[in-house]
Amino acid sequence: MFLLIAGALTVLTVRNLFVATMLLGIVSFIMALVFVSLDAVDVAFTEAAVGAGISTVLYIGTLALVGAQEKPGIKIAAGPLAICLAVGAVLFYATYQMPPYGKADNPVHTHVAPRYIDVSPTEIGVPNMVTSVLSSYRGYDTFGETTVVFTAAIGVLLILSQLRRRKEDEDEENPVRKGLRVSLTGLGSQHDLVPHVVSKLLIPFIFVFALYVQFHGDYGPGGGFQAGVIFAAGFILYALIFGLQYTQKVLSSVAVLYLLAAGVLLYGGVGIVGIIVGGNFLDYNVLSENPVSGQHLGILLIELGVGITVAAAMLAIFYAFAGRAEPVTQMPDQE
Amino acid sequence: MIDLILDIATWALLIAGSLLLLITGLGLLRLPDLYTRIHAGGMADTLATFLIFIGLALQSDDIFVTVKLLMVIVFVFFTSPTASYALAHGSFVAGLKPRLDGITPPETDDIEKDAL
Protein backbone atom coordinates (compact mmCIF):
# COMPACT_ATOMS: atom_id res chain seq x y z
CA MET A 1 0.00 0.00 0.00
CA PHE A 2 2.82 2.38 0.83
CA LEU A 3 4.45 1.59 -2.49
CA LEU A 4 1.18 2.49 -4.17
CA ILE A 5 0.86 5.85 -2.43
CA ALA A 6 4.55 6.64 -2.86
CA GLY A 7 4.37 5.77 -6.55
CA ALA A 8 1.28 7.88 -7.11
CA LEU A 9 2.80 10.88 -5.35
CA THR A 10 6.02 10.53 -7.34
CA VAL A 11 4.07 10.50 -10.58
CA LEU A 12 2.68 13.90 -9.66
CA THR A 13 5.96 15.50 -8.72
CA VAL A 14 8.48 14.15 -11.22
CA ARG A 15 9.23 16.39 -14.20
CA ASN A 16 10.28 13.96 -16.88
CA LEU A 17 7.14 12.45 -18.40
CA PHE A 18 8.90 9.27 -19.42
CA VAL A 19 9.67 8.52 -15.77
CA ALA A 20 6.05 9.33 -14.94
CA THR A 21 4.85 6.82 -17.52
CA MET A 22 7.02 4.07 -16.10
CA LEU A 23 5.85 4.90 -12.59
CA LEU A 24 2.23 4.70 -13.73
CA GLY A 25 2.95 1.22 -15.04
CA ILE A 26 4.44 0.27 -11.69
CA VAL A 27 1.47 1.71 -9.80
CA SER A 28 -0.92 -0.27 -11.99
CA PHE A 29 1.07 -3.42 -11.37
CA ILE A 30 0.98 -2.91 -7.59
CA MET A 31 -2.77 -2.33 -7.88
CA ALA A 32 -3.02 -5.69 -9.66
CA LEU A 33 -1.07 -7.34 -6.83
CA VAL A 34 -3.42 -5.76 -4.28
CA PHE A 35 -6.37 -7.18 -6.20
CA VAL A 36 -4.78 -10.63 -6.20
CA SER A 37 -4.25 -10.47 -2.47
CA LEU A 38 -7.96 -9.59 -2.14
CA ASP A 39 -8.80 -12.73 -4.18
CA ALA A 40 -10.19 -10.78 -7.14
CA VAL A 41 -8.14 -12.48 -9.82
CA ASP A 42 -10.24 -11.45 -12.84
CA VAL A 43 -9.96 -7.79 -11.93
CA ALA A 44 -6.24 -8.17 -11.26
CA PHE A 45 -5.78 -9.75 -14.70
CA THR A 46 -7.59 -6.88 -16.38
CA GLU A 47 -5.72 -4.26 -14.37
CA ALA A 48 -2.34 -5.80 -15.16
CA ALA A 49 -3.11 -6.17 -18.85
CA VAL A 50 -4.61 -2.73 -19.35
CA GLY A 51 -2.77 -0.61 -16.82
CA ALA A 52 0.70 -2.09 -16.81
CA GLY A 53 0.64 -3.15 -20.45
CA ILE A 54 -1.36 -1.29 -23.02
CA SER A 55 -1.58 2.04 -21.19
CA THR A 56 2.19 2.27 -20.93
CA VAL A 57 2.56 1.60 -24.65
CA LEU A 58 -0.03 4.22 -25.55
CA TYR A 59 1.54 6.79 -23.21
CA ILE A 60 4.95 6.22 -24.76
CA GLY A 61 3.36 6.62 -28.18
CA THR A 62 2.01 9.97 -27.01
CA LEU A 63 5.41 10.97 -25.66
CA ALA A 64 6.96 10.26 -29.04
CA LEU A 65 4.68 12.95 -30.39
CA VAL A 66 4.85 15.62 -27.73
CA GLY A 67 8.29 15.30 -26.16
CA ALA A 68 9.23 14.12 -22.73
CA GLN A 69 9.57 17.23 -20.59
CA GLU A 70 6.80 18.77 -18.58
CA LYS A 71 6.33 22.47 -19.13
CA PRO A 72 8.04 24.47 -16.36
CA GLY A 73 6.13 26.44 -13.76
CA ILE A 74 3.93 24.85 -11.13
CA LYS A 75 0.75 26.81 -10.72
CA ILE A 76 -1.04 26.18 -7.47
CA ALA A 77 -4.72 26.85 -7.97
CA ALA A 78 -6.06 27.56 -4.51
CA GLY A 79 -9.76 27.16 -5.19
CA PRO A 80 -9.76 23.71 -6.79
CA LEU A 81 -7.16 22.50 -4.30
CA ALA A 82 -9.41 23.50 -1.40
CA ILE A 83 -12.41 21.79 -2.98
CA CYS A 84 -10.42 18.60 -3.59
CA LEU A 85 -9.14 18.52 -0.04
CA ALA A 86 -12.60 19.15 1.36
CA VAL A 87 -14.24 16.41 -0.70
CA GLY A 88 -11.39 14.04 0.16
CA ALA A 89 -11.80 14.74 3.85
CA VAL A 90 -15.54 14.09 3.65
CA LEU A 91 -14.96 10.79 1.85
CA PHE A 92 -12.31 9.79 4.36
CA TYR A 93 -14.71 10.55 7.20
CA ALA A 94 -17.42 8.53 5.46
CA THR A 95 -15.24 5.44 5.47
CA TYR A 96 -15.49 5.37 9.24
CA GLN A 97 -19.18 4.71 8.86
CA MET A 98 -18.65 1.67 6.66
CA PRO A 99 -19.04 -1.78 8.21
CA PRO A 100 -15.85 -3.67 9.07
CA TYR A 101 -14.15 -5.21 6.10
CA GLY A 102 -15.11 -8.79 5.42
CA LYS A 103 -17.67 -9.30 8.13
CA ALA A 104 -20.14 -12.00 7.14
CA ASP A 105 -23.35 -10.03 7.66
CA ASN A 106 -22.34 -6.93 5.72
CA PRO A 107 -25.06 -5.71 3.39
CA VAL A 108 -22.93 -6.40 0.35
CA HIS A 109 -22.66 -10.05 1.35
CA THR A 110 -26.30 -10.63 2.24
CA HIS A 111 -28.27 -8.74 -0.36
CA VAL A 112 -27.93 -10.31 -3.79
CA ALA A 113 -24.64 -12.20 -3.60
CA PRO A 114 -25.95 -15.32 -1.78
CA ARG A 115 -28.60 -15.74 -4.45
CA TYR A 116 -25.98 -15.58 -7.17
CA ILE A 117 -23.69 -17.98 -5.33
CA ASP A 118 -26.47 -20.48 -4.63
CA VAL A 119 -28.26 -20.45 -7.93
CA SER A 120 -25.56 -19.72 -10.49
CA PRO A 121 -24.25 -23.29 -10.89
CA THR A 122 -27.70 -24.62 -11.72
CA GLU A 123 -29.11 -21.66 -13.59
CA ILE A 124 -26.10 -20.82 -15.70
CA GLY A 125 -23.68 -23.65 -15.25
CA VAL A 126 -20.34 -21.91 -15.78
CA PRO A 127 -17.76 -22.64 -13.10
CA ASN A 128 -16.38 -19.11 -12.96
CA MET A 129 -18.97 -17.16 -11.03
CA VAL A 130 -17.42 -13.81 -11.89
CA THR A 131 -18.15 -14.46 -15.55
CA SER A 132 -21.69 -15.55 -14.82
CA VAL A 133 -22.39 -12.41 -12.81
CA LEU A 134 -20.61 -10.15 -15.30
CA SER A 135 -22.13 -11.54 -18.47
CA SER A 136 -25.50 -12.85 -17.46
CA TYR A 137 -26.85 -11.43 -14.25
CA ARG A 138 -25.28 -8.03 -14.95
CA GLY A 139 -25.15 -8.32 -18.70
CA TYR A 140 -26.79 -4.95 -19.20
CA ASP A 141 -24.04 -3.21 -17.22
CA THR A 142 -21.39 -4.98 -19.26
CA PHE A 143 -23.16 -3.76 -22.40
CA GLY A 144 -22.75 -0.25 -20.99
CA GLU A 145 -19.04 -0.89 -20.37
CA THR A 146 -18.54 -2.07 -23.92
CA THR A 147 -20.29 1.00 -25.23
CA VAL A 148 -18.06 3.16 -23.03
CA VAL A 149 -14.95 1.57 -24.56
CA PHE A 150 -16.41 2.17 -28.00
CA THR A 151 -17.18 5.81 -27.18
CA ALA A 152 -13.71 6.37 -25.75
CA ALA A 153 -12.08 5.08 -28.92
CA ILE A 154 -14.37 7.23 -31.08
CA GLY A 155 -13.54 10.26 -28.95
CA VAL A 156 -9.80 9.71 -29.29
CA LEU A 157 -10.13 9.27 -33.04
CA LEU A 158 -12.19 12.44 -33.39
CA ILE A 159 -9.68 14.52 -31.44
CA LEU A 160 -6.65 13.15 -33.24
CA SER A 161 -8.08 13.64 -36.70
CA GLN A 162 -8.82 17.26 -35.81
CA LEU A 163 -5.23 17.79 -34.67
CA ARG A 164 -3.96 16.29 -37.90
CA ARG A 165 -5.76 18.90 -39.97
CA ARG A 166 -4.28 21.73 -37.94
CA LYS A 167 -0.83 20.14 -37.82
CA GLU A 168 -0.66 19.76 -41.58
CA ASP A 169 -1.15 23.51 -41.91
CA GLU A 170 1.68 24.47 -39.63
CA ASP A 171 4.11 21.78 -40.71
CA GLU A 172 5.40 23.93 -43.53
CA GLU A 173 6.76 26.48 -41.10
CA ASN A 174 8.05 24.51 -38.13
CA PRO A 175 11.07 22.32 -38.77
CA VAL A 176 10.73 18.84 -37.41
CA ARG A 177 12.45 18.41 -34.07
CA LYS A 178 15.27 15.93 -34.16
CA GLY A 179 13.81 13.88 -31.34
CA LEU A 180 10.67 13.13 -33.36
CA ARG A 181 12.63 11.43 -36.10
CA VAL A 182 13.11 8.35 -33.96
CA SER A 183 9.51 7.48 -34.58
CA LEU A 184 7.55 4.35 -34.03
CA THR A 185 7.69 3.40 -37.67
CA GLY A 186 11.46 4.01 -37.77
CA LEU A 187 12.08 0.83 -35.85
CA GLY A 188 11.12 -1.31 -38.81
CA SER A 189 14.69 -1.50 -39.98
CA GLN A 190 16.53 -4.46 -41.39
CA HIS A 191 19.14 -4.49 -38.64
CA ASP A 192 17.05 -5.48 -35.66
CA LEU A 193 17.58 -9.19 -36.03
CA VAL A 194 17.00 -10.31 -32.47
CA PRO A 195 13.60 -8.65 -31.97
CA HIS A 196 12.52 -9.80 -35.44
CA VAL A 197 13.27 -13.44 -34.73
CA VAL A 198 11.93 -13.49 -31.21
CA SER A 199 8.73 -11.70 -32.08
CA LYS A 200 8.12 -13.99 -35.05
CA LEU A 201 8.41 -16.85 -32.59
CA LEU A 202 6.16 -15.29 -30.00
CA ILE A 203 3.37 -13.48 -31.85
CA PRO A 204 1.46 -16.66 -32.82
CA PHE A 205 1.59 -17.76 -29.19
CA ILE A 206 0.34 -14.37 -28.06
CA PHE A 207 -2.70 -14.74 -30.30
CA VAL A 208 -3.31 -18.31 -29.15
CA PHE A 209 -3.09 -17.12 -25.57
CA ALA A 210 -5.57 -14.33 -26.32
CA LEU A 211 -8.02 -16.86 -27.76
CA TYR A 212 -7.42 -19.11 -24.76
CA VAL A 213 -8.19 -16.29 -22.33
CA GLN A 214 -11.25 -15.33 -24.35
CA PHE A 215 -12.88 -18.73 -24.36
CA HIS A 216 -11.56 -19.93 -21.02
CA GLY A 217 -13.26 -17.10 -19.16
CA ASP A 218 -16.01 -19.50 -18.22
CA TYR A 219 -13.67 -21.74 -16.25
CA GLY A 220 -10.93 -19.52 -14.92
CA PRO A 221 -9.93 -15.89 -14.86
CA GLY A 222 -10.37 -14.39 -18.24
CA GLY A 223 -13.08 -13.15 -20.47
CA GLY A 224 -13.54 -10.59 -23.16
CA PHE A 225 -11.74 -7.55 -21.76
CA GLN A 226 -8.46 -9.25 -20.98
CA ALA A 227 -8.49 -11.21 -24.22
CA GLY A 228 -9.14 -8.10 -26.29
CA VAL A 229 -6.21 -6.32 -24.67
CA ILE A 230 -3.84 -9.24 -25.25
CA PHE A 231 -4.99 -9.53 -28.86
CA ALA A 232 -4.30 -5.85 -29.44
CA ALA A 233 -0.93 -6.23 -27.70
CA GLY A 234 0.07 -8.86 -30.26
CA PHE A 235 -0.73 -6.52 -33.13
CA ILE A 236 1.03 -3.61 -31.43
CA LEU A 237 4.15 -5.74 -30.93
CA TYR A 238 4.12 -6.57 -34.62
CA ALA A 239 3.68 -2.91 -35.51
CA LEU A 240 6.49 -1.78 -33.23
CA ILE A 241 8.99 -4.26 -34.64
CA PHE A 242 8.08 -4.59 -38.29
CA GLY A 243 6.62 -1.20 -39.05
CA LEU A 244 3.17 0.28 -39.23
CA GLN A 245 2.62 -0.19 -42.96
CA TYR A 246 2.90 -3.99 -42.76
CA THR A 247 0.52 -4.10 -39.84
CA GLN A 248 -1.97 -2.03 -41.74
CA LYS A 249 -1.77 -4.45 -44.64
CA VAL A 250 -2.90 -7.17 -42.23
CA LEU A 251 -5.57 -5.12 -40.48
CA SER A 252 -6.16 -1.72 -42.00
CA SER A 253 -7.48 1.31 -40.14
CA VAL A 254 -10.83 1.01 -41.87
CA ALA A 255 -11.14 -2.64 -40.86
CA VAL A 256 -10.37 -1.71 -37.27
CA LEU A 257 -13.15 0.87 -37.30
CA TYR A 258 -15.61 -1.69 -38.62
CA LEU A 259 -14.51 -4.20 -35.98
CA LEU A 260 -14.95 -1.56 -33.30
CA ALA A 261 -18.59 -1.17 -34.18
CA ALA A 262 -19.08 -4.87 -34.91
CA GLY A 263 -18.32 -5.90 -31.34
CA VAL A 264 -20.90 -3.57 -29.84
CA LEU A 265 -23.42 -4.58 -32.50
CA LEU A 266 -22.82 -8.25 -31.72
CA TYR A 267 -23.55 -7.61 -28.08
CA GLY A 268 -26.67 -5.60 -28.82
CA GLY A 269 -27.65 -8.10 -31.47
CA VAL A 270 -27.71 -10.91 -28.93
CA GLY A 271 -30.05 -8.78 -26.86
CA ILE A 272 -32.33 -8.03 -29.81
CA VAL A 273 -32.41 -11.68 -30.81
CA GLY A 274 -33.58 -12.40 -27.30
CA ILE A 275 -36.53 -10.06 -27.84
CA ILE A 276 -37.32 -11.48 -31.29
CA VAL A 277 -37.36 -15.05 -30.04
CA GLY A 278 -39.68 -14.14 -27.25
CA GLY A 279 -37.83 -13.24 -24.07
CA ASN A 280 -36.54 -9.98 -22.67
CA PHE A 281 -33.58 -7.90 -23.86
CA LEU A 282 -30.35 -9.81 -23.16
CA ASP A 283 -32.30 -12.80 -21.87
CA TYR A 284 -30.18 -15.81 -22.74
CA ASN A 285 -32.60 -18.47 -21.59
CA VAL A 286 -34.57 -18.30 -24.83
CA LEU A 287 -31.58 -18.57 -27.17
CA SER A 288 -31.62 -22.34 -27.23
CA GLU A 289 -33.99 -25.18 -26.30
CA ASN A 290 -32.37 -25.71 -22.92
CA PRO A 291 -32.04 -22.58 -20.72
CA VAL A 292 -28.59 -23.57 -19.48
CA SER A 293 -27.20 -24.09 -22.98
CA GLY A 294 -28.89 -20.84 -23.96
CA GLN A 295 -26.98 -19.15 -21.18
CA HIS A 296 -23.72 -20.69 -22.39
CA LEU A 297 -24.35 -19.57 -25.95
CA GLY A 298 -25.30 -16.09 -24.85
CA ILE A 299 -22.23 -15.68 -22.65
CA LEU A 300 -19.99 -16.95 -25.43
CA LEU A 301 -21.38 -14.50 -27.97
CA ILE A 302 -21.31 -11.43 -25.77
CA GLU A 303 -17.80 -12.14 -24.50
CA LEU A 304 -16.78 -12.38 -28.15
CA GLY A 305 -18.40 -9.00 -28.78
CA VAL A 306 -16.59 -7.48 -25.81
CA GLY A 307 -13.26 -8.95 -26.92
CA ILE A 308 -13.64 -7.68 -30.48
CA THR A 309 -14.55 -4.17 -29.36
CA VAL A 310 -11.74 -3.89 -26.81
CA ALA A 311 -9.11 -5.20 -29.24
CA ALA A 312 -10.31 -2.88 -32.00
CA ALA A 313 -10.44 0.09 -29.63
CA MET A 314 -6.85 -0.40 -28.44
CA LEU A 315 -5.66 -0.90 -32.01
CA ALA A 316 -7.57 2.12 -33.30
CA ILE A 317 -6.01 4.36 -30.64
CA PHE A 318 -2.56 2.94 -31.40
CA TYR A 319 -2.99 3.48 -35.15
CA ALA A 320 -4.14 7.03 -34.51
CA PHE A 321 -1.06 7.79 -32.39
CA ALA A 322 1.51 5.88 -34.38
CA GLY A 323 0.33 7.06 -37.74
CA ARG A 324 1.05 10.64 -36.80
CA ALA A 325 4.76 10.31 -36.08
CA GLU A 326 6.73 11.20 -39.20
CA PRO A 327 7.91 8.08 -41.04
CA VAL A 328 11.65 7.70 -41.32
CA THR A 329 13.01 6.21 -44.50
CA GLN A 330 16.66 6.01 -43.62
CA MET A 331 18.68 6.33 -40.45
CA PRO A 332 22.33 6.98 -41.31
CA ASP A 333 23.88 6.17 -37.95
CA GLN A 334 22.53 2.65 -37.74
CA GLU A 335 24.86 -0.20 -38.50
CA MET B 1 10.41 -37.95 2.85
CA ILE B 2 10.02 -36.77 -0.73
CA ASP B 3 7.93 -33.87 0.55
CA LEU B 4 10.79 -32.78 2.77
CA ILE B 5 13.25 -32.83 -0.12
CA LEU B 6 10.83 -30.85 -2.27
CA ASP B 7 10.32 -28.32 0.49
CA ILE B 8 14.04 -27.84 1.05
CA ALA B 9 14.61 -27.50 -2.69
CA THR B 10 11.82 -24.94 -2.98
CA TRP B 11 13.16 -22.93 -0.06
CA ALA B 12 16.67 -22.94 -1.51
CA LEU B 13 15.51 -21.91 -4.96
CA LEU B 14 13.23 -19.17 -3.67
CA ILE B 15 15.92 -17.71 -1.43
CA ALA B 16 18.48 -17.84 -4.24
CA GLY B 17 16.08 -16.14 -6.63
CA SER B 18 15.23 -13.43 -4.13
CA LEU B 19 18.90 -12.78 -3.39
CA LEU B 20 19.55 -12.45 -7.11
CA LEU B 21 16.71 -9.97 -7.42
CA LEU B 22 18.12 -7.97 -4.53
CA ILE B 23 21.51 -7.89 -6.22
CA THR B 24 19.80 -6.82 -9.44
CA GLY B 25 18.13 -3.92 -7.68
CA LEU B 26 21.41 -2.92 -6.10
CA GLY B 27 23.06 -3.04 -9.49
CA LEU B 28 20.34 -0.97 -11.08
CA LEU B 29 20.89 1.74 -8.52
CA ARG B 30 24.64 1.81 -8.21
CA LEU B 31 26.04 1.10 -11.63
CA PRO B 32 27.26 4.19 -13.48
CA ASP B 33 25.98 3.92 -17.03
CA LEU B 34 22.76 2.93 -18.82
CA TYR B 35 24.37 -0.01 -20.57
CA THR B 36 25.76 -1.55 -17.40
CA ARG B 37 22.37 -1.12 -15.77
CA ILE B 38 20.66 -2.90 -18.65
CA HIS B 39 23.19 -5.67 -18.22
CA ALA B 40 22.36 -6.00 -14.53
CA GLY B 41 18.63 -5.76 -14.98
CA GLY B 42 18.28 -8.05 -17.95
CA MET B 43 20.49 -10.96 -17.05
CA ALA B 44 20.08 -11.48 -13.33
CA ASP B 45 16.37 -10.75 -13.55
CA THR B 46 15.80 -13.59 -15.98
CA LEU B 47 17.78 -16.08 -13.93
CA ALA B 48 16.01 -15.05 -10.73
CA THR B 49 12.61 -15.53 -12.36
CA PHE B 50 13.77 -18.90 -13.63
CA LEU B 51 14.84 -20.05 -10.16
CA ILE B 52 11.75 -18.76 -8.38
CA PHE B 53 9.37 -20.35 -10.85
CA ILE B 54 11.14 -23.71 -10.74
CA GLY B 55 10.94 -23.54 -6.96
CA LEU B 56 7.20 -22.89 -7.23
CA ALA B 57 6.72 -25.61 -9.83
CA LEU B 58 8.20 -28.17 -7.46
CA GLN B 59 5.49 -27.39 -4.93
CA SER B 60 2.42 -27.96 -7.02
CA ASP B 61 0.43 -31.19 -7.01
CA ASP B 62 -1.45 -30.58 -10.23
CA ILE B 63 0.43 -31.33 -13.44
CA PHE B 64 -1.35 -28.50 -15.27
CA VAL B 65 -0.02 -25.88 -12.89
CA THR B 66 3.53 -27.21 -13.30
CA VAL B 67 3.28 -27.16 -17.08
CA LYS B 68 1.86 -23.64 -17.04
CA LEU B 69 4.67 -22.41 -14.80
CA LEU B 70 7.26 -24.03 -17.07
CA MET B 71 5.70 -22.36 -20.09
CA VAL B 72 5.88 -19.01 -18.33
CA ILE B 73 9.57 -19.70 -17.67
CA VAL B 74 10.19 -20.37 -21.36
CA PHE B 75 8.30 -17.21 -22.30
CA VAL B 76 10.28 -15.04 -19.87
CA PHE B 77 13.50 -16.70 -21.04
CA PHE B 78 12.76 -15.49 -24.55
CA THR B 79 11.32 -12.07 -23.90
CA SER B 80 13.32 -10.57 -21.05
CA PRO B 81 16.73 -10.64 -22.82
CA THR B 82 15.07 -9.44 -26.03
CA ALA B 83 13.62 -6.49 -24.17
CA SER B 84 17.08 -5.65 -22.80
CA TYR B 85 18.51 -5.94 -26.29
CA ALA B 86 15.81 -3.69 -27.74
CA LEU B 87 16.42 -1.14 -24.99
CA ALA B 88 20.18 -1.13 -25.53
CA HIS B 89 19.81 -0.96 -29.31
CA GLY B 90 17.29 1.84 -29.08
CA SER B 91 19.48 3.95 -26.83
CA PHE B 92 22.53 3.29 -29.01
CA VAL B 93 20.66 4.37 -32.12
CA ALA B 94 19.36 7.44 -30.34
CA GLY B 95 22.92 8.53 -29.71
CA LEU B 96 23.80 7.45 -26.19
CA LYS B 97 27.31 6.03 -26.39
CA PRO B 98 28.64 3.80 -23.61
CA ARG B 99 31.02 5.16 -21.05
CA LEU B 100 34.32 3.37 -21.66
CA ASP B 101 37.25 3.34 -19.22
CA GLY B 102 36.46 6.68 -17.69
CA ILE B 103 36.18 8.49 -21.03
CA THR B 104 32.79 10.19 -21.02
CA PRO B 105 31.59 10.92 -24.55
CA PRO B 106 30.13 14.42 -24.97
CA GLU B 107 26.58 13.40 -26.03
CA THR B 108 26.08 11.35 -22.89
CA ASP B 109 25.77 14.41 -20.69
CA ASP B 110 23.01 16.02 -22.76
CA ILE B 111 20.85 12.93 -22.86
CA GLU B 112 21.36 12.08 -19.22
CA LYS B 113 20.53 15.63 -18.22
CA ASP B 114 17.25 15.25 -20.09
CA ALA B 115 16.54 12.00 -18.32
CA LEU B 116 16.16 13.71 -14.96
Interface residues (C-beta under 8 A of the other chain):
Chain A: R15 N16 F18 V19 A68 Q69 V182 L187 D192 V194 P195 V198 S199 L201 L202 F205 M331 D333 Q334
Chain B: F75 F78 T79 T82 Y85 A86 H89 G90 V93 A94 G95 D114 A115 L116
